[in-house]
Amino acid sequence: MAYDGNHASRRSVLGAVGGAGAAALAGCLGGGDDIEYVRPIEIESFPVEEYESEVNVWNWYTDWVDWHTDEFQESYEGIDRVYSQAYSGPSEWYSRLEAGNDEIDNICATNEWVVRAMDNDYLEPLPVEQMEAWDVLDPLAREDAEEYYGRDGEVYAIPESIVMQPSLTYNTEYFSSPPDSWGVLWDEDLAGMMFMEDWPEVSCRIAALYTGQDPNDPDDFEEIEEVLMQQRDLNVTYWNEFSSAMEMFIDEEVVVGPLRDGRTWMAQFLNDAPIDYAVPEEGMMYTYDNFVIPTGAPNPRASAAWIEHGGQIPSRVQLFAEMGYVPPIENLEDELTEVVSEEEAAFADWLDPDELIFVEPLDEETLDRYDEIWTTVVAG
């Protein structure tokens, strides 16, 4: 789960966002008109020539949505209503798709929920060959999307951001050098100065790496449970809310623990906290948040336009400038230094393929075993 239930940083925005734009790119069909329904995959070129007058977006990058809404409406005159909804967990939008979607046009969805929705025919394929939002992706993101979000030659999701899942975050004043292993979370000298995340897929994967196993396909669940039980009493808490976890670092209640790179960036650059991330020798796990269009989206043209506009480089780098989440694009450092300081841009320099482990969707057996292990560990 890449999701961060409370992404607010430079700004905050929830609910409906309106306003008319200028500098039109194309023509608006108008909401509520009797217009021919077009599947996104049938759109032949961008910018779209005709589109609806509104779009309903579910995206937890709320500060970026606020910024992008203004830019989007300036480019697409006639899309005068952008309804934006933040959510605390993917099950909120997924349950609506299960019930039969006729409201949501666009979702920022995490990796495993994209695959789950695809497997149940809840997503529309995207016309990626026509989209700059696809062309600007770096080779790693494009290859991952084709492998995991592709079916029968069609692609159902375009990565919006690449996310540490999780980051190994630490206090730079406490540590004289960055911790070089996930094993730091088993250091008894740090008892009462660390935390773990209260989510089995993250914590069990960390334990798998610590014990030398493949976090996506472990072969010794008993060892994972054993080391997590050993680690249990070293923690201040098992956290389940991102902003609270970040505040614990800012307030120096903890000096090391799993977080996310975006929250680490916010603490460092927006709150002047002495924290950073380390790259452990066992590897850095990563995932994506993705643009998707659900089946039944009432405004498919406007939704595709939202992805295409939001997926272009100026929009992507603004996500980092607003919230510290890294856009998976080529020439990343050069693009970022156009909008942020060199120090901030350097924060995003963690995409070394030799150090990265993709958080693959887990099979049901592994998911169940991780859940069982974590239930036992938390219960003590």
PLY file of the C-alpha trace (Angstrom):
ply
format ascii 1.0
element vertex 380
property float x
property float y
property float z
element edge 379
property int vertex1
property int vertex2
end_header
0.00 0.00 0.00
1.63 3.13 -1.14
-1.19 5.18 0.07
-0.85 7.94 2.58
-4.16 8.67 4.22
-3.32 12.32 4.85
-1.07 13.76 2.16
-1.64 17.47 2.91
1.50 19.61 3.03
1.81 22.99 1.33
-1.92 23.30 0.84
-5.09 21.43 1.67
-8.04 20.74 -0.60
-11.07 18.49 -0.40
-14.44 18.40 -2.04
-15.60 20.11 -5.19
-13.33 22.47 -7.05
-14.87 24.66 -9.72
-14.10 27.56 -11.97
-13.85 28.19 -15.68
-10.58 28.16 -17.55
-8.99 30.14 -20.32
-6.68 29.26 -23.20
-8.82 26.44 -24.62
-7.27 23.38 -26.21
-10.46 21.88 -27.60
-14.26 21.87 -27.39
-16.56 20.92 -24.53
-19.59 18.71 -24.99
-21.25 19.84 -21.79
-22.31 17.70 -18.86
-25.73 16.12 -19.09
-25.96 16.39 -22.90
-26.92 13.38 -24.96
-23.45 12.49 -26.19
-22.04 9.29 -27.54
-20.18 7.27 -24.96
-16.57 6.66 -25.94
-14.31 4.22 -24.15
-10.93 5.73 -23.30
-9.13 3.19 -25.50
-11.08 4.55 -28.49
-9.66 8.07 -28.14
-7.44 8.54 -31.18
-5.43 11.65 -30.31
-4.57 14.16 -27.59
-5.50 16.81 -26.66
-8.98 15.34 -26.92
-11.11 17.25 -29.39
-14.39 16.86 -27.51
-14.97 16.26 -23.84
-17.49 16.48 -21.04
-17.86 19.53 -18.80
-16.91 17.83 -15.53
-14.73 15.12 -14.05
-14.86 13.32 -10.71
-11.36 12.52 -9.42
-10.41 10.37 -6.42
-6.79 11.13 -5.59
-5.03 11.40 -2.23
-2.33 13.76 -3.49
-4.60 16.58 -2.43
-2.13 19.45 -2.66
-1.16 18.44 -6.16
-4.83 18.04 -7.16
-5.44 21.60 -6.00
-2.58 22.88 -8.17
-3.42 20.69 -11.15
-7.11 21.57 -11.19
-6.33 25.20 -11.95
-3.83 24.31 -14.67
-6.14 21.69 -16.16
-9.12 24.00 -16.39
-7.01 26.71 -17.99
-6.04 24.24 -20.69
-9.48 22.68 -21.16
-12.02 25.46 -21.37
-15.47 24.20 -20.58
-14.46 21.63 -17.98
-15.89 23.87 -15.33
-16.33 21.34 -12.53
-13.56 19.17 -11.13
-14.87 17.21 -8.17
-11.94 15.96 -6.09
-12.25 13.42 -3.33
-9.49 12.34 -0.98
-9.80 8.97 0.72
-8.14 7.21 3.62
-7.93 3.75 2.07
-8.40 2.09 -1.34
-11.33 0.00 -0.14
-13.42 3.18 -0.19
-13.29 3.49 -3.97
-13.00 -0.23 -4.61
-16.31 -0.96 -2.88
-17.97 1.51 -5.23
-16.55 -0.29 -8.23
-17.81 -3.59 -6.82
-21.29 -2.09 -6.51
-21.23 -0.89 -10.13
-19.55 2.43 -10.77
-21.48 5.25 -12.39
-19.86 8.20 -10.61
-16.05 8.04 -10.37
-14.09 9.07 -13.46
-10.50 8.86 -12.32
-8.57 7.26 -9.45
-5.05 7.43 -8.09
-4.65 3.74 -7.28
-1.90 1.72 -5.66
-0.26 -1.24 -7.31
-2.05 -4.17 -5.69
-5.47 -2.50 -6.01
-4.87 -1.83 -9.70
-4.22 -5.52 -10.26
-7.22 -6.54 -8.17
-9.48 -4.17 -10.11
-8.08 -5.42 -13.42
-8.70 -9.02 -12.45
-12.36 -8.17 -11.84
-12.82 -6.09 -15.02
-13.28 -2.86 -13.07
-10.82 -0.77 -15.13
-10.70 0.57 -18.67
-7.64 0.07 -20.88
-5.87 3.31 -21.76
-4.75 4.59 -25.18
-1.12 4.76 -24.05
0.32 4.83 -27.57
-1.33 8.22 -28.06
-0.39 9.69 -24.68
2.56 11.86 -23.71
1.81 10.83 -20.11
3.06 7.38 -21.13
5.93 8.50 -23.35
7.66 10.52 -20.60
7.94 7.53 -18.24
11.40 6.20 -17.55
12.14 2.67 -18.83
11.71 1.08 -15.38
8.20 2.47 -14.87
7.15 1.64 -18.41
8.42 -1.93 -18.14
6.75 -2.43 -14.75
3.46 -1.05 -16.06
3.54 -3.28 -19.13
4.29 -6.34 -17.00
1.89 -5.80 -14.11
-0.80 -3.52 -15.53
-0.99 -5.07 -18.98
-3.46 -7.62 -20.33
-3.63 -8.90 -23.90
-1.55 -6.06 -25.27
-3.47 -3.31 -23.47
-2.33 -1.22 -20.48
-4.75 -0.30 -17.68
-2.69 2.09 -15.53
-0.08 4.81 -15.99
2.27 5.39 -13.03
1.78 8.80 -11.42
4.54 8.48 -8.80
7.13 5.97 -7.67
7.13 5.44 -3.90
9.42 3.81 -1.35
7.35 1.04 0.19
8.57 1.84 2.81
11.49 4.21 3.34
14.04 3.42 6.05
13.83 6.82 7.71
16.28 7.92 10.39
17.34 10.91 12.50
20.52 12.40 11.01
21.58 13.95 14.32
21.36 10.67 16.21
23.13 8.55 13.57
26.64 9.57 12.54
26.11 7.77 9.23
23.01 6.33 7.54
22.02 2.87 8.77
22.98 0.40 6.07
20.59 -2.44 6.84
17.02 -3.19 7.83
18.74 -4.94 10.73
18.86 -1.58 12.52
15.25 -2.29 13.46
16.49 -5.25 15.51
19.20 -3.26 17.34
18.47 -3.64 21.07
20.46 -0.48 21.82
17.67 1.43 20.03
14.86 -0.04 22.13
12.16 2.54 22.74
13.44 4.75 19.93
11.86 3.07 16.89
8.52 2.03 15.50
7.10 -0.38 12.93
4.20 0.07 10.57
0.97 -1.65 11.51
0.47 -3.29 8.15
1.43 -6.91 7.53
2.51 -6.50 3.91
5.10 -3.90 4.90
6.39 -5.29 8.18
6.49 -8.92 7.05
8.32 -7.92 3.89
10.90 -6.03 5.99
11.36 -9.15 8.11
11.74 -11.25 4.96
14.55 -8.99 3.74
16.17 -9.05 7.18
16.23 -12.85 7.11
17.57 -13.02 3.55
14.30 -14.04 1.90
12.44 -12.78 -1.14
9.78 -10.41 0.30
7.43 -11.24 -2.58
7.91 -15.01 -2.33
9.28 -16.01 1.09
10.12 -19.62 1.85
10.24 -19.57 5.67
7.20 -17.93 7.26
8.10 -19.28 10.69
11.39 -17.37 10.63
9.57 -14.18 9.65
7.21 -14.58 12.59
10.08 -15.40 14.94
12.11 -12.27 14.13
9.06 -10.01 14.28
8.29 -11.37 17.74
11.90 -10.63 18.73
11.54 -7.10 17.41
8.18 -6.42 19.01
9.24 -4.93 22.35
11.81 -2.62 20.76
9.03 -0.44 19.33
7.38 2.63 20.77
4.32 1.73 18.74
2.96 0.11 15.62
1.73 3.10 13.65
-1.12 3.20 11.17
-1.51 6.90 10.37
1.07 8.66 8.23
0.90 12.17 9.60
1.21 10.89 13.18
4.22 8.77 12.24
5.87 11.78 10.62
5.17 13.89 13.70
6.87 11.30 15.88
10.05 11.83 13.88
9.67 15.61 14.00
9.14 15.51 17.78
12.10 13.10 18.14
9.97 10.43 19.78
11.65 7.95 17.43
14.98 8.02 15.60
14.48 5.23 13.07
11.66 3.30 11.43
9.71 2.65 8.23
7.85 5.62 6.73
7.48 6.86 3.11
9.81 9.02 1.09
7.16 11.72 0.63
6.57 12.04 4.36
10.32 12.03 4.97
10.66 14.87 2.45
7.85 16.84 4.13
9.47 16.48 7.54
12.88 17.51 6.23
12.02 20.35 3.86
8.73 21.68 5.24
9.37 21.15 8.96
13.19 21.45 9.14
13.41 18.11 10.92
16.82 16.36 10.95
15.64 13.23 9.18
16.47 11.49 5.92
16.16 8.07 4.33
18.81 5.36 4.11
19.31 2.77 1.37
19.65 -0.63 3.10
22.03 -3.19 1.67
19.21 -5.75 1.41
17.42 -3.45 -1.04
14.83 -0.68 -1.21
11.26 -1.77 -1.87
9.19 0.41 -4.16
5.76 0.64 -5.74
3.64 3.08 -7.73
0.57 5.21 -7.38
-1.21 5.09 -10.73
-3.70 6.93 -12.89
-6.64 4.65 -13.77
-10.11 5.06 -15.27
-12.77 2.78 -13.78
-15.33 0.98 -15.89
-18.54 3.00 -15.96
-16.80 6.37 -15.68
-19.47 8.89 -16.77
-16.94 11.35 -18.23
-14.34 9.21 -20.01
-12.98 11.90 -22.33
-12.45 14.39 -19.51
-10.89 11.65 -17.39
-8.42 10.71 -20.13
-7.62 14.40 -20.55
-6.93 14.64 -16.80
-4.40 11.82 -17.06
-2.75 13.22 -20.16
-2.44 16.71 -18.68
-1.42 15.45 -15.24
1.05 13.03 -16.74
3.07 15.59 -18.66
6.41 16.61 -17.22
5.44 20.05 -15.81
2.56 18.46 -13.90
4.62 15.52 -12.72
7.48 17.59 -11.31
4.95 19.75 -9.49
3.87 16.69 -7.51
7.40 16.52 -6.15
7.52 20.28 -5.55
4.27 20.14 -3.59
4.60 16.88 -1.71
7.97 15.21 -2.26
6.71 12.19 -4.20
8.95 11.25 -7.10
7.72 11.28 -10.71
8.99 8.22 -12.63
10.32 10.18 -15.61
13.51 10.33 -17.63
16.07 13.08 -16.92
14.59 13.35 -13.45
17.20 15.54 -11.76
17.32 18.04 -14.63
13.54 18.33 -14.67
13.26 18.71 -10.89
15.89 21.45 -10.65
13.65 23.57 -12.86
11.20 23.88 -9.96
13.03 22.96 -6.72
16.46 23.46 -5.20
19.37 21.16 -6.01
19.20 19.84 -2.44
15.54 18.91 -2.83
16.17 17.37 -6.24
18.99 15.26 -4.77
16.45 13.79 -2.34
14.87 12.00 -5.31
18.13 10.31 -6.26
17.27 6.80 -5.08
16.17 5.09 -8.28
19.14 2.77 -8.75
17.72 -0.40 -10.35
20.41 -2.50 -8.65
19.08 -1.47 -5.22
15.35 -1.63 -5.95
12.85 -4.42 -5.29
9.39 -4.03 -6.80
6.53 -4.72 -4.40
4.75 -7.32 -6.49
1.10 -8.22 -5.91
1.12 -11.15 -3.50
-0.65 -14.43 -4.09
-3.50 -15.27 -1.74
-1.49 -17.82 0.23
1.29 -15.34 1.01
-1.21 -12.62 1.86
-3.00 -14.94 4.26
0.23 -16.06 5.92
1.44 -12.48 6.34
-1.91 -11.56 7.89
-1.75 -14.53 10.26
1.82 -13.70 11.28
1.05 -10.06 11.92
-2.06 -10.85 13.95
0.04 -13.11 16.18
2.84 -10.54 16.54
0.58 -7.63 17.42
-1.35 -9.74 19.92
1.95 -10.59 21.60
0 1
1 2
2 3
3 4
4 5
5 6
6 7
7 8
8 9
9 10
10 11
11 12
12 13
13 14
14 15
15 16
16 17
17 18
18 19
19 20
20 21
21 22
22 23
23 24
24 25
25 26
26 27
27 28
28 29
29 30
30 31
31 32
32 33
33 34
34 35
35 36
36 37
37 38
38 39
39 40
40 41
41 42
42 43
43 44
44 45
45 46
46 47
47 48
48 49
49 50
50 51
51 52
52 53
53 54
54 55
55 56
56 57
57 58
58 59
59 60
60 61
61 62
62 63
63 64
64 65
65 66
66 67
67 68
68 69
69 70
70 71
71 72
72 73
73 74
74 75
75 76
76 77
77 78
78 79
79 80
80 81
81 82
82 83
83 84
84 85
85 86
86 87
87 88
88 89
89 90
90 91
91 92
92 93
93 94
94 95
95 96
96 97
97 98
98 99
99 100
100 101
101 102
102 103
103 104
104 105
105 106
106 107
107 108
108 109
109 110
110 111
111 112
112 113
113 114
114 115
115 116
116 117
117 118
118 119
119 120
120 121
121 122
122 123
123 124
124 125
125 126
126 127
127 128
128 129
129 130
130 131
131 132
132 133
133 134
134 135
135 136
136 137
137 138
138 139
139 140
140 141
141 142
142 143
143 144
144 145
145 146
146 147
147 148
148 149
149 150
150 151
151 152
152 153
153 154
154 155
155 156
156 157
157 158
158 159
159 160
160 161
161 162
162 163
163 164
164 165
165 166
166 167
167 168
168 169
169 170
170 171
171 172
172 173
173 174
174 175
175 176
176 177
177 178
178 179
179 180
180 181
181 182
182 183
183 184
184 185
185 186
186 187
187 188
188 189
189 190
190 191
191 192
192 193
193 194
194 195
195 196
196 197
197 198
198 199
199 200
200 201
201 202
202 203
203 204
204 205
205 206
206 207
207 208
208 209
209 210
210 211
211 212
212 213
213 214
214 215
215 216
216 217
217 218
218 219
219 220
220 221
221 222
222 223
223 224
224 225
225 226
226 227
227 228
228 229
229 230
230 231
231 232
232 233
233 234
234 235
235 236
236 237
237 238
238 239
239 240
240 241
241 242
242 243
243 244
244 245
245 246
246 247
247 248
248 249
249 250
250 251
251 252
252 253
253 254
254 255
255 256
256 257
257 258
258 259
259 260
260 261
261 262
262 263
263 264
264 265
265 266
266 267
267 268
268 269
269 270
270 271
271 272
272 273
273 274
274 275
275 276
276 277
277 278
278 279
279 280
280 281
281 282
282 283
283 284
284 285
285 286
286 287
287 288
288 289
289 290
290 291
291 292
292 293
293 294
294 295
295 296
296 297
297 298
298 299
299 300
300 301
301 302
302 303
303 304
304 305
305 306
306 307
307 308
308 309
309 310
310 311
311 312
312 313
313 314
314 315
315 316
316 317
317 318
318 319
319 320
320 321
321 322
322 323
323 324
324 325
325 326
326 327
327 328
328 329
329 330
330 331
331 332
332 333
333 334
334 335
335 336
336 337
337 338
338 339
339 340
340 341
341 342
342 343
343 344
344 345
345 346
346 347
347 348
348 349
349 350
350 351
351 352
352 353
353 354
354 355
355 356
356 357
357 358
358 359
359 360
360 361
361 362
362 363
363 364
364 365
365 366
366 367
367 368
368 369
369 370
370 371
371 372
372 373
373 374
374 375
375 376
376 377
377 378
378 379
